[in-house]
């Protein structure tokens, strides 16, 4: 059976970090024609004005809609992300879903709340409308509310489900309670999915629910600053990967130590496959560089089984060195390369990367983004300080952060085709001219004076 293709059309966030309200629209948001072509969205702006918050929002979406997180780590990661002036954050996402000849627009929103030093997920709402082959008005599939007595609304849909199987009533109550306890989505947790898949007569409902869950779990990659930090301190090289061999699909993060890695048979086969996949591309990005595995032989693992000890190496001109001695920029590229390969080749893969430019030569960054934009299939959402992409991407691909927390993301207006967006951005920082201010002004005199005052501590 054909897999559903899912793409993000809109992201709207409220009260995530310093973003009280902000919205990003896909380039195909206002069209009903679902194009398989790649889309690249770059977020630019001053430090501390909301670039990372957007990537954080996608990380929250992946965890909630994919039900793919450890409760304790999720709580620890997400609790600080809610705006310090508020206890509740709202996240809203629009998607386009295509399966065989059908196409839907789907809408998912939910709230997260700081409560008793933990996170609560509540007020979920999942809706959809049909686009092709027939138009269907927007319909609410499932909605939850703290005030309602029923496990979910609309009431008619709930009663229709219960009438089909009386046991669903108890099962739904249990699933709702467990979702609260485990900090999970009620809609997308496994026990609820089983009920909805079995109980709903409307095939469109289950198509939308399962497509979104699978997208978040298996096709959405979110690379946060935590991913980068373990590279910078030479702790680990976390490989964000998607690798398929025969009928087996593997997705996730493969943490590789800088040095020897003791792997069991299956881990070794997966690791070797990922490295072979990336080696086909890495030498075109880093000239004459290849990836290699140095095998140290068989070892006894902690569980008593026999494993293999290997180390990841870079190879140039026939000379191999441990990967830990390469630059942070090269290690950064390697860590996300498998995910980028998947995104380039599959229309349903979305990769979101915070600080994509960190340690990467600016011309190379521009070339990679141009190739992805021109001939890829999936979606890439990234933040960056490097301005080279402004010269190679369309103006519709770029959003800028503003100093207005109620309208954090804008696209520049009145940009002509022959304008250099990089020059326009720098000019806007100096002179303004857009509907929102994009730079909180600093004073070179104040900076110089502060340097002098701080220096007195060393006298």
C-alpha positions in Angstrom: 0.0 0.0 0.0 1.3 3.5 -0.9 2.6 5.5 2.0 1.1 8.9 2.7 3.1 12.0 1.7 3.0 14.7 4.3 4.4 18.3 4.2 4.2 21.1 6.7 2.2 24.1 5.3 2.1 26.4 8.3 3.7 26.8 11.8 2.1 29.1 14.4 3.5 29.4 17.9 2.5 31.4 21.0 4.6 31.8 24.1 7.6 29.6 23.2 10.7 31.3 24.7 10.5 34.9 23.7 8.0 34.4 20.8 4.6 35.6 22.1 3.2 35.1 18.6 4.9 34.0 15.3 3.9 32.3 12.1 5.8 30.7 9.2 3.9 29.8 6.0 5.1 27.3 3.4 5.5 28.5 -0.2 2.5 26.3 -1.2 0.3 27.5 1.7 -2.1 29.4 -0.6 -2.3 26.8 -3.4 -4.4 23.7 -3.7 -1.8 22.1 -6.0 0.4 19.9 -4.0 3.8 19.9 -5.6 6.4 17.2 -4.9 9.3 19.6 -5.4 11.7 20.5 -2.5 11.1 23.4 -0.2 13.8 25.3 1.7 12.9 27.7 4.5 15.6 29.8 6.2 15.1 31.8 9.4 17.4 34.8 9.9 17.8 37.4 12.5 19.5 39.0 15.5 20.5 36.8 18.4 17.8 36.1 20.9 14.8 37.0 18.7 13.2 33.6 18.1 15.1 31.6 15.5 15.8 28.7 17.8 12.2 28.9 19.2 10.9 27.8 15.8 13.1 24.7 15.8 12.1 24.0 19.4 8.5 24.1 18.3 9.1 21.5 15.7 10.9 19.4 18.3 7.8 19.6 20.6 5.6 18.6 17.6 7.8 15.6 16.9 7.6 14.4 20.5 3.9 15.0 20.9 2.5 13.9 17.6 5.0 11.0 17.3 4.6 10.0 20.9 8.3 9.5 20.7 9.9 10.7 23.9 11.0 9.8 27.4 8.6 11.4 29.9 11.4 12.7 32.2 13.7 14.1 29.5 10.7 15.6 27.6 9.6 17.4 30.7 13.1 18.6 31.4 13.7 19.8 27.9 10.3 21.5 27.3 9.6 23.1 30.7 12.1 25.9 30.2 10.8 26.6 26.7 7.5 28.1 27.8 7.6 31.9 27.9 8.6 33.1 31.4 5.7 35.5 31.5 3.1 32.7 30.8 2.3 29.2 32.0 0.7 28.1 28.7 2.1 27.8 25.2 0.0 27.1 22.1 1.3 25.4 19.0 -0.6 25.1 15.8 0.4 23.3 12.6 -1.1 22.9 9.1 -0.2 20.0 6.8 -0.9 18.7 3.4 -1.4 15.0 3.1 -1.4 13.0 -0.2 -2.3 9.3 -0.4 -2.8 7.7 -3.8 -5.4 9.9 -5.5 -6.5 11.7 -2.4 -5.3 14.9 -0.9 -6.2 16.5 2.4 -5.3 19.6 4.4 -4.9 18.7 8.1 -4.8 20.9 11.1 -3.4 20.0 14.5 -3.1 22.3 17.5 -2.5 21.7 21.2 -1.4 23.5 24.4 1.4 22.8 26.8 1.3 24.1 30.4 3.8 24.4 33.3 2.0 22.8 36.2 3.6 21.5 39.5 7.1 21.5 37.9 5.9 19.3 35.1 4.5 19.7 31.6 0.8 19.0 30.8 -0.4 18.5 27.2 -4.1 19.5 26.7 -6.8 21.0 24.5 -5.7 19.0 21.4 -7.7 19.5 18.2 -7.3 17.6 15.0 -9.3 18.7 11.9 -9.1 18.2 8.2 -10.7 19.1 4.9 -10.7 17.3 1.6 -9.0 18.9 -1.4 -8.8 16.2 -4.1 -10.5 14.4 -5.8 -13.5 15.9 -4.0 -13.7 19.0 -1.8 -14.8 18.4 1.8 -15.5 21.2 4.2 -13.3 21.5 7.2 -14.3 18.8 9.8 -13.1 18.3 13.4 -12.0 14.7 13.8 -11.1 14.8 17.5 -11.0 17.5 20.1 -10.2 17.3 23.8 -10.9 19.8 26.5 -10.3 19.8 30.2 -13.9 20.9 30.8 -15.6 18.1 28.9 -17.0 14.9 30.5 -16.5 12.8 27.4 -13.1 11.4 26.4 -13.3 13.5 23.3 -15.5 15.6 21.1 -17.5 16.0 18.8 -20.1 14.3 20.9 -21.7 12.6 17.8 -18.4 11.1 16.8 -17.7 9.8 20.3 -21.2 8.3 20.5 -20.8 6.7 17.1 -17.6 5.1 18.3 -19.1 3.9 21.6 -22.2 2.4 19.9 -19.9 0.3 17.8 -18.1 -1.2 20.8 -19.2 -0.5 24.4 -15.7 -1.4 25.6 -14.3 1.7 23.9 -15.9 3.9 26.5 -13.7 2.4 29.3 -10.6 2.1 27.0 -10.8 5.8 26.0 -11.1 6.9 29.6 -8.1 4.9 30.6 -6.2 6.2 27.6 -7.0 9.8 28.5 -5.9 9.3 32.1 -2.7 7.6 31.0 -1.9 10.4 28.5 -2.0 12.9 31.3 0.1 10.7 33.6 2.7 9.9 30.9 2.8 13.4 29.4 1.6 12.1 26.0 -0.9 13.2 23.3 -4.3 11.5 23.9 -4.9 11.5 20.1 -1.6 10.0 19.0 -0.7 7.6 21.8 -0.8 3.9 20.8 -3.8 2.8 22.7 -5.9 5.7 21.2 -4.6 5.0 17.7 -5.7 1.4 18.0 -9.2 2.4 19.0 -9.6 5.0 16.3 -8.1 2.8 13.5 -10.5 0.0 14.4 -13.5 2.1 15.3 -13.8 4.9 12.8 -15.9 4.0 9.7 -14.6 7.1 7.9 -11.4 6.0 6.2 -10.3 9.6 5.8 -10.1 10.0 9.6 -7.7 7.1 10.0 -5.7 8.2 7.0 -5.1 11.6 8.5 -4.4 10.4 12.0 -2.0 7.6 11.0 -0.2 9.7 8.3 0.6 12.5 10.8 1.7 10.1 13.5 4.0 8.2 11.1 5.4 11.5 9.7 6.3 12.8 13.2 7.8 9.5 14.3 9.7 8.4 11.1 10.0 11.3 8.7 10.5 14.5 10.8 14.1 15.1 11.9 14.8 17.9 14.3 18.4 18.8 14.9 18.7 21.1 18.0 21.6 22.8 19.6 21.9 19.9 22.0 22.9 17.8 19.0 25.6 20.2 18.1 26.9 20.7 21.7 27.9 17.1 22.2 30.0 17.4 19.0 31.7 20.6 20.1 32.9 19.1 23.4 34.1 15.9 21.6 31.6 13.7 23.6 29.8 12.0 20.8 29.0 12.2 17.1 25.2 11.7 17.0 24.2 10.5 13.5 20.7 11.5 12.6 19.9 8.8 10.1 17.3 7.1 7.9 18.5 3.9 6.4 16.6 1.2 4.5 17.9 -2.1 3.4 15.5 -4.6 1.7 12.3 -4.4 3.8 13.9 -3.1 7.0 13.7 0.7 7.7 15.8 2.2 10.5 15.4 5.8 11.7 16.8 7.7 14.7 20.0 8.9 16.2 23.1 6.7 16.2 25.5 7.9 18.9 29.1 7.3 17.9 32.0 7.7 20.3 35.1 9.5 19.3 37.3 6.4 19.5 36.4 2.7 19.7 32.8 1.7 19.6 31.7 -1.8 20.7 28.8 -2.8 18.6 26.7 -5.9 18.4 26.1 -7.6 15.0 23.0 -5.7 14.1 24.4 -2.3 15.2 27.5 -3.0 13.2 25.6 -3.8 10.1 23.4 -0.6 10.5 26.5 1.6 11.2 28.4 0.2 8.3 25.4 0.8 6.0 25.0 4.4 7.1 28.7 5.1 6.6 28.6 3.5 3.1 25.6 5.6 2.2 27.2 8.9 3.4 30.6 8.0 1.7 28.9 8.2 -1.7 28.2 11.9 -1.1 30.8 13.2 1.4 33.7 13.4 -1.0 31.7 15.8 -3.3 31.1 18.1 -0.3 34.6 17.8 1.2 36.9 17.2 -1.8 38.8 13.9 -1.7 37.4 13.0 1.7 35.9 9.6 2.3 34.6 7.8 5.4 36.0 4.5 6.6 35.6 2.1 9.4 38.7 0.8 11.2 37.9 -2.6 12.7 39.8 -3.7 15.9 38.3 -7.2 15.9 35.8 -9.1 18.1 35.0 -8.1 21.7 32.8 -9.4 24.5 29.9 -7.0 25.1 28.4 -6.3 28.6 25.6 -8.8 27.9 28.2 -11.5 27.3 27.6 -11.7 23.5 30.3 -11.3 20.9 30.5 -7.9 19.2 32.8 -5.9 17.0 35.0 -2.9 17.9 35.2 -0.2 15.3 36.3 3.4 15.0 35.0 6.0 12.4 37.8 7.4 10.3 38.2 10.0 7.6 40.3 9.1 4.7 42.2 11.4 2.3 44.8 10.5 -0.3 45.0 7.0 1.2 45.7 8.3 4.7 43.1 7.6 7.5 42.8 9.6 10.7 40.2 9.3 13.5 37.2 11.4 12.8 37.6 13.3 16.1 40.6 15.2 14.6 38.4 16.7 11.9 37.0 20.2 12.3 33.6 20.8 14.0 32.2 21.9 10.7 33.0 18.5 9.0 31.7 16.6 12.0 28.5 18.7 11.9 28.0 17.8 8.2 28.6 14.1 8.9 26.1 14.1 11.8 23.2 15.3 9.6 24.2 14.0 6.2 22.1 10.8 6.3 19.0 12.8 7.2 19.7 15.3 4.4 20.1 12.5 1.9 16.7 11.1 2.9 15.2 14.6 2.6 16.7 15.2 -0.8 15.3 11.9 -2.1 11.9 11.6 -0.4 9.1 14.2 -0.7 7.8 13.3 2.7 11.0 13.9 4.7 11.3 17.1 6.7 14.6 18.1 8.3 14.8 21.1 10.7 18.3 22.2 11.7 19.2 24.9 14.2 22.3 26.9 13.2 22.9 24.9 10.0 25.8 27.2 9.2 27.8 26.5 12.3 31.4 25.7 11.2 30.4 25.3 7.6 32.2 27.3 4.9 29.7 29.9 3.6 30.2 29.2 -0.1 29.7 25.4 0.5 26.5 26.2 2.5 25.1 28.2 -0.4 25.9 25.5 -2.9 24.3 22.7 -0.8 21.1 24.7 -0.3 20.9 25.6 -3.9 21.2 22.0 -5.0 18.5 20.9 -2.4 16.2 23.7 -3.5 16.6 23.1 -7.2 16.4 19.3 -7.4 15.4 17.8 -4.0 12.0 16.5 -2.9 11.6 17.1 0.8 11.5 20.0 3.2 14.4 21.7 4.9 13.9 24.3 7.6 17.0 25.9 9.1 18.3 28.8 11.1 21.5 30.6 10.2 23.6 33.7 10.7 25.6 33.1 7.5 24.2 35.4 4.8 25.3 33.5 1.8 22.0 31.6 1.4 20.2 35.0 1.0 22.0 35.3 -2.4 21.1 31.8 -3.7 17.6 31.2 -2.4 14.3 32.8 -3.5 12.9 35.6 -1.4 9.9 33.4 -0.7 12.2 30.9 1.1 13.5 33.4 3.7 11.9 34.7 6.9 13.4 37.3 9.2 12.9 37.7 12.9 11.7 41.0 14.2 12.0 42.9 17.5 8.2 42.7 18.0 7.4 39.6 20.1 3.8 39.6 18.9 4.9 39.3 15.2 8.3 37.5 15.4 8.6 36.3 11.8 8.1 38.3 8.6 9.1 38.1 4.9 10.4 41.3 3.3 8.0 43.2 1.0 8.7 45.1 -2.1 11.6 42.9 -3.1 12.3 42.9 -6.9 13.6 40.0 -8.8 17.0 41.7 -9.4 17.4 42.7 -5.7 20.2 41.1 -3.7 18.4 40.0 -0.6 21.6 40.0 1.4 22.1 43.7 0.5 18.5 44.5 1.3 18.7 42.8 4.7 21.9 44.7 5.7 20.4 48.0 4.5 17.2 47.2 6.4 19.2 46.8 9.6 20.7 50.2 9.1 17.8 52.1 7.7 14.6 50.2 8.3 11.9 50.2 5.6 10.0 47.0 6.4 6.7 46.7 8.3 8.6 45.6 11.4 12.0 46.4 12.9 14.4 43.5 12.4 17.3 44.7 14.5 17.4 46.0 18.1 19.9 48.8 17.7 23.2 48.8 19.4 25.6 51.7 20.0 29.3 51.3 19.1 30.1 54.1 21.6 28.2 52.3 24.4 30.0 49.0 23.6 33.4 50.7 23.6 32.6 52.5 26.9 31.5 49.2 28.5 34.7 47.5 27.4 36.7 50.2 29.1 34.6 50.1 32.3 34.9 46.3 32.5 38.6 46.5 31.9 39.0 48.4 35.2 38.5 45.2 37.1 42.0 44.1 35.8 43.8 47.2 36.9 
